[in-house]
Amino acid sequence: MWNDPYLETCCRSALHRLSLCDDRGRPDGTRAELKDARCLDRLEQLGFAVHVGDSYRMTEAGVARHDREIMKVA
């Protein structure tokens, strides 16, 4: 846990919103509309999300981080 990169509150929120989209992914629409585009980019750089086509999706690492940090699943 101490070796994991720190996620700001806004990035944790973006990761949670991404988890609510399931396999459909979160449409990126026009990037100007996304208030958390910077967080989604950071999540992608950290390997927690991937940008596929016109949507963002969680990776397995993102699911694990979400479960451990946000949902507090052991």
Backbone as JSON, one array per atom type, in Angstrom:
{
  "sequence": "MWNDPYLETCCRSALHRLSLCDDRGRPDGTRAELKDARCLDRLEQLGFAVHVGDSYRMTEAGVARHDREIMKVA",
  "N": [[0.82, -1.19, 0.0], [1.94, 1.26, 0.76], [3.62, 1.72, -1.29], [2.08, 2.39, -3.39], [0.95, 4.78, -5.82], [-0.11, 8.02, -4.79], [-3.49, 8.97, -4.78], [-5.3, 11.77, -5.54], [-8.21, 13.31, -4.07], [-10.04, 14.05, -6.06], [-9.26, 12.39, -8.15], [-9.77, 9.89, -7.07], [-12.52, 10.06, -6.95], [-13.1, 10.21, -9.68], [-12.24, 7.68, -10.44], [-14.11, 6.13, -9.08], [-16.51, 6.97, -10.35], [-15.95, 5.95, -12.83], [-16.04, 3.24, -12.26], [-18.74, 2.87, -11.93], [-19.72, 2.73, -14.46], [-19.43, 0.23, -15.54], [-18.86, -2.32, -18.0], [-19.39, -0.89, -20.25], [-18.02, 1.42, -20.31], [-16.93, 4.82, -19.83], [-18.23, 7.37, -21.6], [-16.34, 9.71, -23.48], [-17.27, 11.91, -24.75], [-17.08, 15.2, -25.81], [-13.94, 16.24, -24.97], [-13.75, 18.67, -23.72], [-16.05, 18.89, -22.28], [-15.75, 17.2, -20.14], [-15.19, 17.49, -16.83], [-13.42, 16.19, -15.27], [-11.32, 15.39, -16.86], [-8.54, 15.63, -16.66], [-8.02, 14.04, -14.44], [-8.86, 11.55, -15.38], [-6.97, 11.19, -17.37], [-4.7, 11.02, -15.76], [-5.31, 8.69, -14.31], [-5.19, 6.92, -16.4], [-2.46, 7.09, -17.07], [-1.39, 5.96, -14.78], [-2.19, 3.4, -15.06], [-4.7, 2.56, -14.26], [-6.9, 3.03, -15.75], [-8.09, 2.88, -19.13], [-8.13, 4.32, -22.34], [-10.34, 3.66, -24.72], [-11.34, 3.71, -27.97], [-13.99, 5.8, -27.96], [-14.32, 6.05, -25.24], [-13.62, 5.73, -21.7], [-12.3, 3.1, -19.76], [-12.11, 0.91, -16.92], [-9.15, -0.73, -15.83], [-7.85, -3.97, -14.83], [-6.12, -3.44, -12.74], [-7.14, -0.99, -11.95], [-9.66, -1.74, -11.0], [-8.9, -3.31, -8.82], [-7.59, -1.38, -7.24], [-9.7, 0.39, -6.76], [-11.45, -1.28, -5.32], [-9.87, -1.81, -3.06], [-9.18, 0.73, -2.0], [-11.35, 2.55, -2.21], [-13.81, 1.17, -1.87], [-13.07, -0.27, 0.25], [-12.57, -3.07, 0.43], [-11.18, -5.96, 1.65]],
  "CA": [[0.0, 0.0, 0.0], [2.77, 2.46, 0.85], [4.32, 1.9, -2.56], [1.1, 2.81, -4.39], [0.92, 6.23, -6.03], [-1.2, 8.71, -4.09], [-4.57, 9.48, -5.63], [-6.02, 12.92, -4.99], [-9.64, 13.07, -3.88], [-10.72, 14.17, -7.35], [-8.93, 11.2, -8.94], [-10.52, 8.78, -6.48], [-13.9, 10.25, -7.4], [-13.15, 9.84, -11.1], [-12.12, 6.22, -10.48], [-15.4, 5.59, -8.65], [-17.46, 7.19, -11.43], [-15.59, 5.0, -13.88], [-16.5, 1.92, -11.84], [-20.19, 2.82, -12.08], [-20.05, 2.57, -15.88], [-19.29, -1.18, -15.89], [-18.09, -2.65, -19.2], [-19.69, 0.06, -21.33], [-17.05, 2.5, -20.27], [-17.44, 6.17, -19.62], [-18.03, 8.12, -22.83], [-15.57, 10.93, -23.29], [-17.97, 13.03, -25.38], [-16.0, 16.1, -26.18], [-13.11, 16.33, -23.77], [-13.99, 19.95, -23.06], [-17.19, 18.71, -21.39], [-15.37, 16.41, -18.97], [-14.51, 18.29, -15.82], [-12.37, 15.38, -14.67], [-10.47, 14.85, -17.93], [-7.16, 15.53, -16.15], [-7.97, 12.88, -13.56], [-8.94, 10.36, -16.22], [-5.64, 11.07, -17.99], [-3.77, 10.53, -14.72], [-5.65, 7.29, -14.06], [-4.67, 6.16, -17.54], [-1.0, 7.05, -16.92], [-1.08, 5.06, -13.68], [-2.61, 2.05, -15.43], [-5.98, 2.24, -13.65], [-7.92, 3.22, -16.77], [-7.61, 2.84, -20.5], [-9.0, 5.05, -23.27], [-10.61, 2.78, -25.87], [-12.31, 4.35, -28.85], [-14.49, 7.08, -27.43], [-14.69, 5.92, -23.83], [-12.64, 5.29, -20.72], [-12.69, 1.88, -19.05], [-11.19, 0.52, -15.85], [-8.31, -1.9, -16.02], [-7.88, -4.84, -13.65], [-5.44, -2.7, -11.67], [-8.09, 0.03, -11.48], [-10.69, -2.42, -10.2], [-8.27, -3.69, -7.56], [-7.36, -0.16, -6.45], [-11.02, 0.87, -6.35], [-11.95, -2.16, -4.26], [-9.04, -1.7, -1.86], [-9.1, 2.08, -1.43], [-12.62, 3.26, -2.17], [-14.84, 0.31, -1.31], [-12.47, -0.85, 1.47], [-12.67, -4.52, 0.42], [-9.87, -6.5, 2.04]],
  "C": [[0.86, 1.25, 0.0], [3.55, 2.71, -0.43], [3.38, 2.36, -3.67], [1.17, 4.32, -4.58], [-0.3, 6.83, -5.33], [-2.23, 9.18, -5.11], [-5.25, 10.63, -4.89], [-7.49, 12.56, -4.87], [-10.38, 13.12, -5.21], [-10.47, 12.94, -8.22], [-9.63, 9.96, -8.39], [-11.99, 8.86, -6.89], [-14.06, 9.84, -8.86], [-13.06, 8.32, -11.25], [-13.45, 5.58, -10.08], [-16.45, 5.79, -9.74], [-17.21, 6.23, -12.58], [-16.08, 3.61, -13.53], [-18.01, 1.78, -12.02], [-20.63, 2.57, -13.52], [-19.93, 1.13, -16.37], [-18.47, -1.35, -17.17], [-18.34, -1.69, -20.36], [-18.64, 1.15, -21.42], [-17.73, 3.84, -20.07], [-17.18, 6.99, -20.88], [-17.25, 9.4, -22.58], [-16.23, 12.13, -23.94], [-16.94, 13.94, -26.02], [-15.22, 16.36, -24.91], [-13.31, 17.64, -23.03], [-15.14, 19.84, -22.06], [-16.82, 17.98, -20.11], [-14.59, 17.27, -17.98], [-13.37, 17.52, -15.18], [-11.45, 14.75, -15.71], [-9.03, 14.69, -17.46], [-7.0, 14.32, -15.25], [-8.02, 11.58, -14.37], [-7.61, 10.12, -16.93], [-4.63, 10.52, -16.98], [-4.04, 9.06, -14.4], [-5.12, 6.4, -15.19], [-3.15, 6.03, -17.44], [-0.58, 6.07, -15.83], [-1.49, 3.62, -13.96], [-3.93, 1.62, -14.82], [-7.14, 2.38, -14.63], [-7.26, 3.13, -18.14], [-8.63, 3.57, -21.37], [-9.14, 4.2, -24.52], [-11.68, 3.43, -26.72], [-12.72, 5.7, -28.3], [-14.94, 6.97, -25.98], [-13.5, 5.48, -22.98], [-13.18, 4.05, -20.03], [-11.65, 1.58, -17.98], [-10.38, -0.7, -16.27], [-8.45, -2.79, -14.78], [-7.2, -4.16, -12.47], [-6.35, -1.63, -11.1], [-9.18, -0.57, -10.61], [-10.12, -2.78, -8.83], [-8.06, -2.47, -6.66], [-8.67, 0.4, -5.93], [-11.54, 0.03, -5.19], [-11.19, -1.95, -2.96], [-9.15, -0.32, -1.21], [-10.46, 2.75, -1.28], [-13.71, 2.42, -1.52], [-14.36, -0.38, -0.03], [-12.69, -2.35, 1.58], [-11.29, -5.07, 0.7], [-9.32, -7.45, 0.99]]
}
